[in-house]
Amino acid sequence: MLSRHFLRAKVLQTLYSYKSAAFVDEADAAKNFRYNVDHLNELAALQLGCLRQYIHIHRVIIETGLKKMMPTFEEKNPSYRLVDNVFLNRLFENYSYRQQVENTLFPWELHEDAFNKAYNNLKQTKRYVEYLALNTVTFEDEKRMALDLFKFLINEDAVRSVFQERSLWWEDDYDQVAQYLYATLKDFGEDFDESTPLPKVYDDSQAKDVDDFNFARQLLISSIQTMDANEEVIRRYLKGWEFERVGLNELLIINMAMVEFTQCPSIPERVTIDECVELAKEFCGDKSRIFINGILEKIMLELRSEGKVVKSGRGLFVPQGKEEYGE
């Protein structure tokens, strides 16, 4: 389930590509936006698949060591605790997991070196050593280790490079999708089994996902269509600034906000401004959030005075010192 903040970030990235002449028109940009959202499920499936691939490699290393003519003490006395991890094995047997992972084709066999490196690095971690040292293991211990393994693999440089080779677009989405998956797995309790639903990142059978996607797609199209006109408004408020000195991402964020002000009656101005400030923190310079916040407050008041902003409900923007609208 994609958050609207994440979708706004994807809109911003697509607008940046559009301004860089990557797309012909708004229809071309919207088509690319749809493609990237659809492929977030592929990214999620491969990140989940990392767990199964790692355990496969872990088991192969154990079996290879046992077959050596002169194995080391560690190779003669391997621990099967992680490969037998209850939480991980329930995950691998889960119907939704298998559907998502097995329907996403990927040549894991070409990347065994990455998981061999991950195996050697995991052995050195304090968390793994403590896990093996436990006298008795509860379901929560197993779950905690599974989550730690997922976090470890996602942050392992050799594994991360596997995804970079697959798609450069995924670099911007990698951590966001991983955080979503981590939170999803963390919510599963002891009743987690093969029939427990494992939600997709974006599910077009879910009304909320479709509504949020349509909101973001229209935000993208409208931002492109109104870009020139909105930039003329922005210029009037750049006192002490040259238009050309303002960063492209800053301009695009302000443009997106103006579209939400005028075309999204159900979204309070305060929500729009707060979301844009968060985008500025992620995609712009250190002082951009202050600049964007100040510009948006002035532009919003002008648009409201011209009757171009019609909002309803709580959370509307109020100039300093005045009572909240809707109270």
VMD Tcl script that draws the C-alpha trace (Angstrom):
set ca {
  {0.00 0.00 0.00}
  {1.71 3.17 -1.22}
  {1.51 6.30 0.89}
  {0.56 9.55 -0.78}
  {3.86 11.02 0.35}
  {5.72 8.31 -1.53}
  {3.57 8.91 -4.60}
  {4.20 12.66 -4.41}
  {7.92 11.89 -4.41}
  {7.45 9.73 -7.53}
  {5.54 12.59 -9.18}
  {8.40 14.97 -8.35}
  {10.95 12.58 -9.85}
  {8.87 12.21 -13.00}
  {8.47 15.99 -13.32}
  {12.23 16.37 -12.99}
  {12.72 13.90 -15.85}
  {10.10 15.73 -17.89}
  {11.93 19.06 -17.43}
  {15.13 17.28 -18.44}
  {13.44 16.44 -21.78}
  {13.13 12.74 -20.99}
  {9.47 12.71 -22.10}
  {7.62 14.15 -25.09}
  {4.51 15.40 -23.28}
  {2.33 14.80 -20.22}
  {0.88 11.61 -21.72}
  {4.37 10.19 -22.15}
  {5.30 11.23 -18.60}
  {2.11 9.66 -17.20}
  {2.85 6.41 -19.04}
  {6.33 6.30 -17.50}
  {4.89 7.09 -14.06}
  {2.50 4.14 -14.37}
  {5.33 1.85 -15.48}
  {7.46 2.78 -12.46}
  {4.61 2.30 -9.96}
  {3.75 -1.09 -11.45}
  {7.37 -2.19 -11.16}
  {7.53 -1.39 -7.46}
  {5.90 -4.80 -6.92}
  {8.75 -6.40 -8.85}
  {11.28 -4.62 -6.65}
  {9.40 -5.78 -3.53}
  {9.25 -9.37 -4.77}
  {12.99 -9.43 -5.39}
  {13.76 -7.91 -1.99}
  {11.63 -10.62 -0.38}
  {13.31 -13.17 -2.63}
  {16.69 -12.15 -1.18}
  {15.75 -13.92 2.03}
  {15.07 -17.23 0.32}
  {18.17 -16.93 -1.86}
  {20.35 -16.20 1.18}
  {19.02 -19.22 3.08}
  {19.61 -21.37 -0.02}
  {23.24 -20.22 -0.19}
  {23.62 -20.68 3.58}
  {22.45 -24.28 3.29}
  {24.71 -24.97 0.28}
  {27.74 -23.64 2.19}
  {26.95 -25.93 5.13}
  {26.55 -29.01 2.91}
  {29.69 -28.20 0.94}
  {31.71 -27.90 4.14}
  {30.49 -31.26 5.41}
  {31.65 -32.94 2.19}
  {35.22 -31.66 2.38}
  {38.02 -34.16 2.90}
  {39.50 -32.05 5.68}
  {36.78 -29.79 7.04}
  {37.47 -27.24 9.74}
  {35.92 -27.64 13.18}
  {33.25 -25.09 12.21}
  {32.52 -26.95 8.96}
  {32.20 -30.27 10.82}
  {29.87 -28.74 13.40}
  {27.64 -26.31 11.51}
  {24.58 -24.63 12.98}
  {21.32 -25.17 11.13}
  {19.48 -22.71 13.35}
  {19.10 -19.99 10.74}
  {18.21 -22.29 7.83}
  {15.59 -23.90 10.09}
  {14.29 -20.54 11.33}
  {10.55 -21.01 11.96}
  {9.51 -17.52 10.87}
  {11.52 -17.66 7.64}
  {10.22 -21.09 6.71}
  {6.63 -20.03 7.32}
  {7.31 -17.05 5.07}
  {8.75 -19.24 2.31}
  {5.72 -21.55 2.51}
  {3.27 -18.64 2.49}
  {1.03 -18.70 -0.58}
  {1.18 -14.94 -1.20}
  {4.96 -14.95 -0.81}
  {5.38 -17.76 -3.32}
  {3.02 -16.11 -5.78}
  {4.90 -12.82 -5.67}
  {8.44 -14.20 -5.60}
  {8.05 -17.11 -8.01}
  {6.17 -15.02 -10.56}
  {9.08 -12.58 -10.70}
  {11.77 -14.12 -12.86}
  {15.32 -13.31 -11.82}
  {18.68 -15.07 -12.47}
  {19.68 -15.54 -8.84}
  {22.31 -18.09 -9.88}
  {24.32 -15.31 -11.54}
  {24.64 -13.46 -8.23}
  {25.80 -16.20 -5.88}
  {28.98 -14.25 -5.09}
  {26.93 -11.45 -3.58}
  {25.21 -13.85 -1.20}
  {28.46 -15.66 -0.38}
  {29.84 -12.29 0.71}
  {26.70 -11.65 2.70}
  {27.13 -15.04 4.44}
  {30.70 -14.25 5.46}
  {29.76 -10.78 6.68}
  {26.69 -11.95 8.61}
  {28.80 -14.45 10.58}
  {30.77 -11.54 12.04}
  {27.76 -9.62 13.33}
  {26.99 -9.49 17.03}
  {23.29 -10.12 16.41}
  {23.92 -13.40 14.58}
  {26.42 -14.62 17.17}
  {23.93 -13.89 19.97}
  {21.19 -15.70 18.05}
  {23.29 -18.85 17.74}
  {24.19 -18.67 21.44}
  {20.57 -18.82 22.64}
  {19.82 -21.95 24.67}
  {16.16 -21.93 23.73}
  {14.58 -20.07 20.85}
  {11.08 -18.58 20.93}
  {8.98 -17.54 17.97}
  {9.81 -13.91 18.76}
  {13.53 -14.74 18.70}
  {13.10 -16.34 15.29}
  {11.08 -13.41 13.99}
  {13.57 -10.86 15.31}
  {16.45 -12.68 13.62}
  {14.50 -12.93 10.35}
  {13.84 -9.18 10.43}
  {17.49 -8.48 11.25}
  {18.54 -10.70 8.35}
  {16.25 -8.80 5.98}
  {17.64 -5.46 7.16}
  {21.19 -6.81 6.89}
  {20.70 -8.03 3.32}
  {19.00 -4.83 2.16}
  {21.96 -2.80 3.43}
  {24.65 -5.20 2.21}
  {26.57 -3.44 -0.57}
  {27.03 -6.59 -2.67}
  {23.29 -7.34 -2.56}
  {22.30 -3.73 -3.20}
  {24.45 -3.70 -6.34}
  {22.37 -6.60 -7.69}
  {19.33 -4.32 -7.73}
  {21.25 -1.41 -9.23}
  {22.20 -3.63 -12.15}
  {18.55 -4.55 -12.64}
  {17.21 -1.00 -12.82}
  {18.68 2.44 -12.17}
  {15.17 3.71 -11.36}
  {15.09 1.47 -8.31}
  {17.84 3.38 -6.52}
  {15.31 6.04 -5.50}
  {12.71 3.47 -4.41}
  {14.93 0.84 -2.82}
  {14.86 2.00 0.79}
  {11.21 3.07 0.76}
  {10.03 -0.32 -0.48}
  {12.31 -2.12 1.98}
  {10.87 -0.10 4.88}
  {7.36 -1.02 3.78}
  {8.25 -4.73 3.62}
  {10.02 -4.63 6.98}
  {6.95 -3.07 8.62}
  {4.70 -5.65 6.95}
  {6.77 -8.61 8.18}
  {7.05 -7.07 11.65}
  {3.25 -7.05 11.99}
  {2.96 -10.84 11.62}
  {2.36 -12.78 14.83}
  {2.52 -16.44 15.82}
  {-0.61 -17.15 13.79}
  {1.33 -16.28 10.62}
  {1.08 -19.23 8.23}
  {0.76 -20.19 4.56}
  {-2.69 -18.57 4.23}
  {-1.83 -15.18 5.75}
  {-2.16 -12.44 3.08}
  {1.08 -10.67 2.19}
  {0.00 -7.30 0.75}
  {1.60 -5.95 -2.39}
  {3.22 -2.53 -2.46}
  {0.66 -1.47 -5.04}
  {-2.50 -3.52 -5.47}
  {-4.89 -2.42 -8.22}
  {-7.62 -4.59 -6.69}
  {-7.68 -2.31 -3.64}
  {-9.83 0.83 -3.98}
  {-7.56 2.96 -1.81}
  {-4.47 2.07 -3.85}
  {-6.30 2.93 -7.06}
  {-7.62 6.21 -5.64}
  {-4.17 7.23 -4.43}
  {-2.58 6.31 -7.75}
  {-5.21 8.30 -9.69}
  {-4.61 11.29 -7.42}
  {-0.87 11.14 -8.10}
  {-1.29 10.62 -11.84}
  {-3.61 13.61 -12.13}
  {-1.23 15.67 -9.98}
  {1.53 14.85 -12.45}
  {-0.51 15.71 -15.55}
  {-1.92 18.93 -14.08}
  {1.53 20.01 -12.85}
  {2.86 19.74 -16.39}
  {-0.13 21.49 -17.94}
  {0.00 24.45 -15.54}
  {3.78 24.68 -15.21}
  {4.35 27.79 -17.32}
  {1.46 29.73 -15.80}
  {2.45 28.77 -12.26}
  {6.06 29.80 -12.83}
  {4.85 33.32 -13.66}
  {3.12 33.46 -10.27}
  {6.22 32.13 -8.51}
  {8.41 34.83 -10.10}
  {6.38 37.57 -8.38}
  {7.30 36.26 -4.95}
  {11.02 35.83 -5.49}
  {12.00 39.13 -3.94}
  {15.77 39.25 -3.64}
  {16.11 36.08 -5.73}
  {16.73 35.52 -9.40}
  {14.37 32.96 -10.87}
  {17.29 31.10 -12.45}
  {18.95 30.67 -9.03}
  {16.04 28.70 -7.62}
  {16.64 24.94 -7.79}
  {14.57 22.93 -10.24}
  {13.23 20.61 -7.54}
  {12.17 23.63 -5.48}
  {10.23 25.05 -8.41}
  {8.62 21.70 -9.14}
  {7.54 21.25 -5.53}
  {5.96 24.71 -5.46}
  {4.23 23.98 -8.76}
  {2.82 20.70 -7.38}
  {1.53 22.54 -4.32}
  {-0.25 25.12 -6.46}
  {-2.04 22.32 -8.30}
  {-3.15 20.78 -4.98}
  {-4.31 24.20 -3.74}
  {-6.53 24.78 -6.76}
  {-7.57 21.32 -7.96}
  {-7.80 19.12 -4.84}
  {-10.64 20.47 -2.68}
  {-10.51 17.60 -0.18}
  {-6.82 18.12 0.70}
  {-6.33 20.87 3.30}
  {-3.73 23.53 2.47}
  {-1.84 22.69 5.66}
  {-1.44 19.07 4.52}
  {-0.15 20.19 1.13}
  {2.35 22.63 2.64}
  {3.60 20.10 5.19}
  {4.02 17.44 2.49}
  {5.96 19.86 0.30}
  {8.25 20.80 3.19}
  {8.99 17.09 3.68}
  {9.76 16.72 -0.03}
  {12.12 19.68 0.24}
  {13.97 17.96 3.09}
  {14.45 14.88 0.92}
  {15.20 16.39 -2.49}
  {16.51 19.94 -1.95}
  {19.12 21.88 0.02}
  {19.16 22.47 3.75}
  {17.39 25.85 3.66}
  {14.90 24.95 0.94}
  {12.16 23.89 3.34}
  {12.07 27.38 4.90}
  {12.07 29.03 1.47}
  {9.32 26.75 0.14}
  {7.18 27.13 3.25}
  {7.35 30.93 3.03}
  {6.62 31.10 -0.69}
  {3.70 28.67 -0.45}
  {2.02 30.58 2.35}
  {2.06 33.78 0.28}
  {0.95 32.08 -2.94}
  {-1.84 30.22 -1.17}
  {-3.24 33.45 0.30}
  {-3.18 35.10 -3.14}
  {-4.93 32.14 -4.77}
  {-7.53 32.13 -2.02}
  {-8.19 35.86 -2.39}
  {-8.76 35.29 -6.12}
  {-11.30 32.57 -5.36}
  {-9.11 29.85 -6.86}
  {-8.86 27.85 -3.62}
  {-12.02 26.12 -2.43}
  {-11.40 23.80 0.50}
  {-13.56 22.09 3.07}
  {-13.01 20.33 6.37}
  {-10.40 20.64 9.08}
  {-6.71 21.40 8.73}
  {-7.00 24.43 6.47}
  {-4.19 26.94 6.43}
  {-4.64 29.94 8.71}
  {-2.45 33.06 8.74}
  {-0.56 33.52 12.01}
  {-2.70 34.83 14.85}
  {-6.08 33.79 13.45}
  {-8.38 31.03 14.59}
  {-8.53 27.78 12.68}
  {-11.11 27.55 9.97}
  {-13.75 24.91 10.46}
  {-13.66 25.06 14.26}
}
mol new
graphics top color blue
foreach p $ca { graphics top sphere $p radius 0.5 }
foreach p [lrange $ca 0 end-1] q [lrange $ca 1 end] { graphics top cylinder $p $q radius 0.2 }
display resetview
